[in-house]
């Protein structure tokens, strides 16, 4: 995926003057922006959690995450700070990404967006129905939302490992996962939030209104938005609605359009460069510095607030927030009879069937129905076999599925079954999806290579 252009440009300037940038910062930036490396780190954190939770020191694993931590009179266990606060930052990024896709991306054109949207609907409805059918009348029925989710980072990471995948197929998976995220967010907000505290909710709405007014006035003080954002998060946390929804709402409020186009910047910057050169030629340092301030404002205006925040936060979320979440939540301790319970668990089988079977069936079935009904069209250069492979890949639930598991179940036994099933299903879906895509890529590449090697065609 490469280093973001603005980050790379800033580093290029520093390379000439900073030994640290040359020897440390630039290599680290190149490493962390390798395609799929964040997924590897996330998987490593999950494996570390499993090893720790099943080691002789398994008691320490659970003790660390259950310790109470107080911050500004708000006391929560460590795992709650991670799940409620740090994951709110993750969902803040998700909110900005969803808004960007709706305003500028694939979801902006309803003709193109219809195909992944219908696929996402099927990929949520069918797994939920499979789980609900298997658990109807049993205590674990509340976990129907767990197999609805798709992990964007992992699924795109696996897709990126396959060579020769059409660009439209990657766009389909991204759009599908984003539409899936919208559904997961709605499910969390409506079905997995607690009892409502109307006073706290009213305070949250007042703060949200203040943020809207500040945005309308064009005030650009980051500290003000930070204070208001934290206040809104606390209000939503106390209201009973899950605190991560605050992150999504705030992400949707961030502007996604730059106030100055690159063409306008080019015209203005050319004129200002000439005036800067003239000021320096006559020794007018004050005017030159005034123009430098103008350059600062112009440069900032060419990047939307969502682009800037995504660039600043993305690496922290990918390499700190999500691995920490996996470390705190993926560690399930297996007792002697745990495996027998898992094999006979309706919750575990509901999640496994939902993610591994329900996802591809729902995605392909609903997408094909939309095409047959002329509500959507198959992307150019993409086959139904590839859509089916991506449907299997979408069964990688991991982050969001584990997150919903922790919301759905308070019972440790059900939570263990759910998390184990999510991990197993995600690994299975990832492997099946990878080999299905790789075999298809080889099948399509073979005829092309034969044509090149045929001497009669040369």
Secondary structure, 3 states (H helix, E strand, C coil): CCCCHHHHHHHHHHHCCCHHHHHHHHHHHHHHCCCCHHHHHHHHHHHHHHHHHCCCCHHHHHHHHHCEEEECCEEEEHHHHHHHHHHHHHHHHHHHHHHHHHHCCHHHCHHHHHHHHHHHHHHHHHHHHHHHHHCCCCHHHHHHHHHHCCCHHHHHHHHHCCCCCCHHHHHHHHHHHHHHHHHHHHHHHHHCCCCCCHHHHHHHHHHHHHHHHHHHHCCCCHHHHHHHHHHHHHHHHHHCCCCHHHHHHHHHHCCCCCCCCHHHHHHHHHHHHHHHHHHHHCCCHHHHHHHHHHHHHHHHHCCCHHHHHHHHHHHHHHHHHHHHHHHHHCCCCCCCCHHHHHHCCHHHHHHHHHHHHHHHHHHHHHHHHHHHCCCCCCCCCCCHHHHHHHHHHCCCCHHHHHHHHHHHCCCHHHHHHHHHHHHHHHHHHHHHHHHHHHHHHHHHHHHHHHHHHCHHHC
